[in-house]
Amino acid sequence: MSLRDVLSLCGRIGLIVIAFTFVAGIVAGPILEKILFSPVAFTERSIQPALSPAGTPPERQIGKPG
């Protein structure tokens, strides 16, 4: 094979690779966008527990006699 044939073959292979990359980017773009940028829901923790632990008096009675 002459140098001209080798360069022609490399050029064709390069164009094929570029074409596949271009098509893969068009196909994968919307799919990746849905996966990477999907809305994420967070829940907040409450600062105070909903129920006080058993055996502990409420805060307003702590330190007050009677």
N, C-alpha and C positions, 0 to 999 in steps of 0.2 A: 504494500500500500504506500502510496506517495504521501507526502506531507499534506497536500491539498485534500486528499481523501480522509485523512485522520482529522483534520480541522473541520471538515464538513460533518463527519460522524459526531464529533464532540459538540458541534453547534446544534445538530438535530437532537441529541440527547439532552442538552441544556434547555432547549425550547420545550421538550416534552416534560421535563421536570418543572419548569416554570408554569406550564399550563396546568399540570396536576396540582401544584401549590395554589394557584389562583382559584381553581374550582373548589379545592378543599377549604380555602378561606371563605368562599361564598357560602358553602354548605355549613361549615362549622360556626360561622359568625353568630347567627341567631340562636343556635343551640347553646353555645358558650355564654351568650348574653343572658339567657334564661337561667343558666346554672349559677353563674358568678354574681349576677346582680339581682337575684330574687329577693323580695322583701322578707326581712327577718323580724319576727315578733318577739319582743322581750316582755317579761312580766316583772313587776316591781315587788320587792319584798316589803312587807309591812315592818315598821320600826318596832312596834309593840306586839307581843304575841296576842293572838286572839283569845286564848284562855290562859288564866294564871295557873301556875302549877299547883297541884293539890297540897294543902297544908300550909300555904303561905297566906297571910292576911292581905287585904287590899292596901294600896299605898297610903290612903288617907287615915288608916288606923295605926300605922306604924309610928311608934314613939308617943302616942297619946294614951294616957292612962284611962282605964275604964272601959 
